[in-house]
Amino acid sequence: MTTSGEQRLEEALRSVASEVTTSPDAYREVRTRWRRKERRRRLIVAALATAVVLATNGIALWALNDARPDQHIIFIDHTRSR
């Protein structure tokens, strides 16, 4: 129950498929390329995460170091004032 359009499409796909040649090492080459890209992606993500952590730590240390000692009093020891 196939139509003539379906038959023509099937014939066209068969003719294209018959012209395709495969390399015996094609899978290995693609896998190697994929692994290299994955490794590079992970390295970039790790480097960015490290840069963000270092930047936030640097900003926090700068902000803490820049404050006056009496500016932010967290705990006042009332027993020492007597």
Buried (B, 14 or more C-beta within 10 A) or exposed (E): EEEEEEEEEEEEEEEEEEEEEEEEEEEEEEEEEEEEEEEEEEEEEEEEEEEEEEEEEEEEEEEEEEEEEEEEEEEEEEEEEE
